[in-house]
Amino acid sequence: MYMYVLPYMASLVAKKKANKLYYYLVESARVEGKPRSTHPIYLGTADKVAALVQQGSAPLPLSGTSCQLGLPGALWLAAKESGVFDLLQSIWPPPRSGPSTAHYLLLAAFHRICDPGPKTEVADWYHGTILQSLWQFPAERFTSQAFWDCFDQIQLSPLTTTATVPSAEDELDWAQLGLLALWKSKQMVSPRLLSYDSTNFYTFVASTNQRNQLAQRGHNKQGRDNLRQVGLAYVLDGRFGLSLCHHVYPGNMADTEEFAIALPRLLHFLDENQIPRDSVTLVFDKGPAALHNTLALEESGLGWISALPWNQAPPEFRATPLEKFQALSAQQPGVLAFAQKLLVHGRERLCVMKYSASFLSEQLQSLTTSLAKVTQSLRRLSQDLKKPDLSAERKVDPHQNWTLALRPVLGGADSL
């Protein structure tokens, strides 16, 4: 259990005016390292204060303010207690006054967790949280331009699709290595199980912007293939869910290509922090499944579990009858599994096929919904086909080689 003390305290302060004492409730806090009096509240004379105490009443407030306390405060406490803030401060030393790079990085992360939105909204959100009282920085220091100026000072390695080892010039790689070492020292990393995955985020970078080589068009997991996107690969601890390392890559790179870059980076992080490779089991989905990645995993010394694309499994294995499946534990009702050693990617490997009744129900529901939509479309198409034929061809000019054709609108799209 932790008790966190806010960096300010309230006290009664008497001010003498015209040979008469008037009392104020004043909060004392350190502003940029120096003690200052903040938020004075006028109470009145000594007689008035005594009367309020005796009556057990207080003046009705004319206004009030509210702030978000729970989640922002918990995130800041976690950053302090885990050592994340101190580590970031060691990489990017704080300036003489004002917020440091560590403040900007943490505030960007806190805002994304609590109330995701653009950087133009961060200052107003920060003003309405407990963070302003804890940090004692005015909200005007966290404008969108301030974030741009701060992040522009972070040293990064040049963008490349072949860099498999973290660069010594990349300060974000230093931070990742430092965080992994810090969490390992606090026994917050479970070396038994690590999870690898990749995702992408669409952006609104203009198509005419040729300076940005990171945002590229590709298959977007949110269905926005028309927008340029950025890819992100990451490795999570299987027990605590902490992000151990990540890699940002161009949005048009396939999962199999990115895994060939991410794997050597992960091995470098493990070796630098003296985590034995044979103590780690890496789990990932079917995206990186490819022969060259399988060979790289065998040479790495890691244990690994991978999902296999359905079309890469042998046909006889896919045709296994459900009667051969065995039920799993009572904690997974309706889940059956069948295991068999098969030749996959040049070697005999243990393959497990799983059947889930709940997942089957979801698939059937999705299929039923799709069939209903298709049936409605076919019904509308049938009605359109029964209408009188509207097609007609008319030559506009005998000296020109073109014909204008008018046909009915079918399926909701115009065809000429």
C-alpha positions in Angstrom: 0.0 0.0 0.0 1.3 3.4 -1.0 0.6 6.9 0.4 1.4 9.8 -1.9 1.9 13.3 -0.4 0.9 16.2 -2.6 3.7 18.8 -3.0 1.7 21.6 -1.3 0.2 22.4 2.1 -2.5 24.8 3.3 -2.1 27.2 6.2 -3.8 30.3 7.7 -2.0 33.5 7.0 -2.9 36.8 8.7 -2.4 40.1 6.9 -2.6 43.4 8.7 -4.6 46.2 7.0 -5.4 49.5 8.8 -4.4 48.1 12.2 -6.7 45.1 11.7 -5.9 41.5 10.9 -7.5 39.6 8.1 -7.1 35.9 7.6 -6.5 34.0 4.3 -6.2 30.3 3.6 -3.0 29.9 1.5 -1.5 26.9 -0.2 2.3 26.9 -0.2 4.1 25.0 -3.0 7.4 24.9 -4.7 7.3 26.6 -8.1 10.4 25.9 -10.2 12.2 24.9 -7.1 11.3 27.9 -5.0 8.6 28.2 -2.3 5.6 30.3 -3.3 2.1 31.0 -2.0 -0.6 29.9 -4.3 -4.4 30.0 -4.4 -5.2 32.4 -1.5 -8.7 32.3 -0.2 -10.1 35.2 1.9 -11.7 34.1 5.2 -12.3 37.5 7.0 -11.4 38.8 10.5 -10.7 36.6 13.5 -14.2 37.1 14.9 -15.7 36.0 11.6 -13.4 32.9 11.4 -14.3 32.0 15.1 -18.0 32.4 14.4 -17.8 30.1 11.4 -16.0 27.5 13.6 -18.6 27.7 16.4 -21.5 27.5 14.1 -20.0 24.7 12.1 -20.9 26.4 8.9 -19.1 28.1 6.0 -20.0 30.6 3.4 -21.8 29.2 0.3 -19.3 28.9 -2.5 -19.8 31.2 -5.5 -17.9 28.9 -7.8 -16.2 25.6 -7.9 -13.6 23.7 -9.9 -13.2 20.0 -10.5 -10.3 17.9 -11.7 -9.6 14.4 -12.8 -7.8 12.7 -9.9 -7.9 8.9 -10.1 -6.5 7.7 -13.4 -4.0 10.6 -14.1 -2.8 10.4 -10.5 -2.4 6.7 -10.6 -0.4 6.8 -13.8 1.9 9.4 -12.4 2.4 7.4 -9.2 3.1 4.3 -11.3 5.7 6.2 -13.4 7.4 7.4 -10.2 7.3 4.1 -8.3 8.4 2.0 -11.2 11.4 4.3 -11.9 10.3 5.2 -15.4 10.3 9.0 -14.8 13.8 9.0 -13.2 15.1 6.9 -16.1 13.7 9.3 -18.7 15.2 12.2 -16.7 18.6 10.6 -16.8 18.5 10.3 -20.6 17.0 13.8 -21.2 18.2 16.0 -18.2 15.6 18.6 -17.2 16.1 22.2 -18.1 16.6 25.0 -15.5 13.0 25.8 -15.6 9.9 24.4 -17.2 8.9 20.8 -18.1 11.5 18.3 -19.3 11.4 15.9 -22.2 10.3 13.2 -19.7 7.2 15.3 -18.8 6.3 15.7 -22.4 6.7 12.0 -23.1 4.7 10.9 -20.1 2.0 13.5 -20.6 1.5 12.3 -24.2 1.1 8.8 -22.9 -1.2 9.7 -20.1 -3.4 11.7 -22.4 -3.6 8.8 -24.9 -4.6 6.5 -22.1 -7.2 8.7 -20.4 -8.7 10.8 -23.2 -7.2 10.1 -26.7 -7.1 13.1 -29.0 -4.8 15.5 -30.9 -2.0 17.4 -29.2 -4.0 20.6 -29.5 -6.3 19.2 -26.8 -3.5 18.1 -24.3 -3.1 21.5 -22.6 -6.9 21.8 -21.7 -7.0 18.2 -20.5 -3.9 18.7 -18.4 -5.4 21.8 -16.8 -8.4 19.8 -15.7 -6.3 17.0 -14.0 -4.4 16.6 -10.7 -1.2 16.7 -12.8 -1.1 20.5 -12.9 -1.1 20.6 -9.0 1.6 17.9 -8.9 3.9 19.3 -11.6 3.2 23.0 -11.0 3.6 23.8 -14.7 1.1 26.1 -16.4 -1.0 24.5 -19.1 0.4 27.0 -21.6 3.7 25.0 -21.5 2.0 22.0 -23.2 0.8 23.5 -26.5 0.9 21.5 -29.7 3.9 23.5 -30.8 5.7 22.8 -27.5 5.4 19.1 -28.1 6.8 19.5 -31.7 9.7 21.5 -30.4 10.5 19.0 -27.6 10.2 15.9 -29.7 12.3 17.5 -32.5 15.2 17.5 -30.0 15.2 13.8 -29.5 18.0 12.1 -31.5 16.8 9.3 -33.7 18.6 7.0 -36.1 17.8 7.4 -39.8 14.7 5.5 -41.0 15.8 2.3 -42.8 14.1 -1.1 -43.5 17.3 -3.1 -42.9 18.5 -1.9 -39.5 18.2 -5.1 -37.4 20.2 -3.9 -34.3 19.3 -0.8 -32.3 21.4 2.2 -33.1 23.8 3.8 -30.6 22.6 7.2 -31.8 18.9 6.6 -31.2 17.9 7.9 -27.8 14.6 6.1 -27.9 16.5 2.8 -28.2 18.5 3.9 -25.2 15.3 4.4 -23.3 14.0 1.0 -24.3 17.2 -0.8 -23.2 17.2 1.2 -19.9 13.5 0.4 -19.2 14.1 -3.3 -19.8 17.1 -3.3 -17.4 15.1 -1.3 -14.8 12.1 -3.7 -14.9 14.4 -6.7 -14.8 16.1 -5.4 -11.7 12.6 -5.0 -10.1 11.7 -8.5 -11.1 8.9 -7.1 -13.3 9.9 -9.2 -16.4 9.0 -12.8 -16.7 11.5 -14.5 -19.0 9.4 -17.5 -19.5 6.8 -16.1 -22.0 7.0 -13.1 -24.4 4.3 -12.1 -26.9 5.1 -10.5 -30.2 2.6 -8.7 -32.4 2.3 -5.9 -34.9 -0.3 -3.4 -35.8 -0.7 -0.2 -37.8 -2.3 3.3 -37.3 -3.7 5.3 -40.1 -2.7 9.0 -40.4 -3.9 12.0 -42.3 -0.5 12.7 -44.0 -1.2 14.2 -47.4 -0.5 12.0 -50.5 1.6 14.8 -51.9 3.9 14.9 -48.9 7.1 13.1 -50.2 9.2 14.0 -47.2 7.5 11.5 -44.9 8.8 8.1 -45.8 7.3 6.4 -42.7 3.6 6.8 -43.5 2.8 4.6 -46.5 -0.3 3.0 -47.9 -0.9 -0.7 -47.0 -3.5 -3.1 -45.6 -5.0 -1.2 -42.7 -6.4 -3.2 -39.8 -9.0 -0.5 -39.2 -10.3 -0.6 -42.8 -8.8 2.7 -43.8 -6.7 1.5 -46.8 -7.2 4.9 -48.5 -5.0 6.6 -45.9 -1.3 6.4 -45.3 -0.4 4.4 -42.2 2.5 3.7 -39.8 3.4 0.2 -38.6 4.3 -0.8 -35.0 5.8 -4.0 -33.9 6.2 -4.7 -30.1 7.1 -7.4 -27.6 5.1 -7.7 -24.4 5.9 -9.6 -21.2 3.5 -12.4 -20.9 2.9 -12.0 -17.2 2.9 -8.3 -16.4 2.0 -7.0 -19.9 4.9 -4.5 -20.0 6.2 -3.4 -23.3 9.8 -4.6 -23.5 10.8 -3.3 -26.9 9.1 -1.9 -30.0 10.0 -0.9 -33.6 8.2 1.6 -35.9 8.3 0.7 -39.6 6.8 2.0 -42.9 3.2 1.2 -43.4 3.7 -0.7 -46.7 5.9 -3.4 -45.2 4.5 -6.9 -44.8 4.4 -8.7 -41.4 6.9 -11.3 -42.6 9.4 -8.7 -43.6 9.1 -6.7 -40.4 9.6 -9.8 -38.2 12.9 -10.4 -39.9 14.0 -7.0 -38.5 12.2 -7.2 -35.2 13.7 -10.6 -34.2 17.4 -9.5 -34.2 16.4 -6.4 -32.3 14.7 -8.5 -29.6 17.8 -10.8 -29.4 20.0 -7.7 -28.9 17.8 -6.5 -26.1 17.8 -9.9 -24.4 21.6 -10.3 -24.7 22.3 -6.7 -23.4 20.2 -7.4 -20.3 21.7 -10.9 -19.8 18.4 -12.8 -20.3 19.3 -16.3 -21.5 17.7 -17.0 -24.9 16.8 -20.5 -24.0 14.7 -19.3 -21.1 12.4 -17.3 -23.4 9.4 -18.6 -25.3 8.2 -16.2 -28.0 4.5 -16.4 -29.0 3.1 -14.7 -32.1 0.3 -15.0 -34.6 0.3 -16.2 -38.2 1.4 -12.9 -39.7 5.2 -13.6 -39.6 4.8 -17.3 -40.5 7.3 -17.9 -43.3 10.1 -20.3 -44.0 12.9 -17.7 -43.7 11.5 -16.6 -40.3 11.3 -20.2 -39.1 14.9 -20.7 -40.0 15.9 -17.5 -38.2 14.0 -18.6 -35.1 15.8 -22.0 -35.1 19.2 -20.3 -35.2 18.3 -17.8 -32.5 18.0 -20.3 -29.7 14.6 -19.0 -28.6 11.6 -21.2 -27.8 8.6 -20.2 -29.9 5.0 -20.9 -30.6 3.5 -19.7 -33.8 0.0 -19.8 -35.3 0.1 -21.4 -38.8 -2.0 -20.1 -41.7 -4.8 -22.5 -42.5 -3.7 -23.0 -46.1 -0.2 -24.0 -44.9 -1.4 -26.9 -42.8 -1.5 -30.4 -44.5 -4.9 -31.2 -46.0 -5.2 -34.5 -44.0 -4.6 -32.6 -40.8 -7.3 -30.0 -41.6 -9.8 -32.9 -42.3 -9.4 -34.4 -38.9 -12.9 -35.4 -37.6 -14.1 -33.7 -34.5 -14.4 -37.1 -32.7 -10.6 -37.2 -32.3 -10.5 -33.9 -30.5 -10.1 -33.9 -26.7 -11.7 -31.5 -24.2 -9.4 -29.0 -22.4 -9.7 -28.0 -18.7 -12.9 -26.9 -17.1 -11.7 -23.3 -17.3 -12.2 -23.4 -21.0 -15.6 -24.9 -21.6 -16.5 -25.8 -25.2 -12.8 -25.8 -26.3 -11.4 -29.0 -27.8 -7.9 -29.7 -29.2 -6.1 -32.2 -31.4 -2.3 -32.6 -31.5 -0.1 -34.3 -34.1 3.4 -34.1 -35.3 3.6 -32.9 -38.9 6.2 -31.9 -41.5 6.1 -28.1 -41.5 8.8 -25.8 -43.0 11.1 -28.7 -43.6 11.0 -30.3 -40.1 8.7 -32.4 -38.1 6.9 -30.2 -35.6 4.1 -30.6 -33.0 0.9 -28.9 -34.4 -2.2 -28.3 -32.3 -5.6 -27.6 -33.9 -8.2 -26.0 -31.6 -12.0 -26.1 -31.8 -14.0 -23.5 -29.9 -17.8 -23.7 -29.7 -18.2 -20.1 -28.7 -16.0 -18.9 -31.6 -18.0 -21.1 -34.0 -21.2 -19.5 -32.8 -19.7 -16.0 -33.5 -18.6 -17.1 -37.0 -22.1 -18.5 -37.7 -23.7 -15.2 -36.5 -21.4 -13.2 -38.8 -22.1 -15.6 -41.7 -25.9 -15.3 -41.1 -25.6 -11.5 -41.1 -23.6 -11.5 -44.3 -26.1 -13.8 -46.0 -29.0 -11.6 -45.0 -27.3 -8.6 -46.6 -26.6 -10.5 -49.8 -30.2 -11.8 -50.0 -31.5 -8.2 -49.7 -29.2 -7.1 -52.5 -30.2 -10.0 -54.7 -33.9 -9.2 -54.1 -33.4 -5.6 -55.1 -31.4 -6.7 -58.2 -34.3 -9.1 -59.1 -36.8 -6.2 -58.8 -34.7 -4.0 -61.0 -34.4 -6.7 -63.7 -38.2 -7.0 -63.9 -38.5 -3.3 -64.8 -38.9 -2.2 -68.4 -35.6 -2.1 -70.2 -34.3 1.4 -70.2 -31.2 0.7 -72.3 -31.0 2.7 -75.6 -28.3 3.5 -77.9 -28.2 6.8 -79.8 -25.6 8.1 -82.2 -24.9 11.7 -81.4 -22.7 12.6 -84.5 -22.1 10.4 -87.5 -18.7 12.0 -88.0 -17.6 10.9 -84.4 -16.6 7.4 -83.4 -18.5 7.2 -80.1 -21.8 6.1 -78.8 -23.7 7.1 -75.6 -25.3 4.2 -73.9 -28.0 4.5 -71.2 -28.5 1.5 -69.0 -30.4 1.1 -65.7 -28.6 1.5 -62.4 -28.0 -1.9 -60.9 -26.5 -2.8 -57.5 -26.4 0.8 -56.4 -23.6 1.9 -58.9 -23.8 3.7 -62.2 -22.5 1.8 -65.2 -21.9 3.3 -68.6 
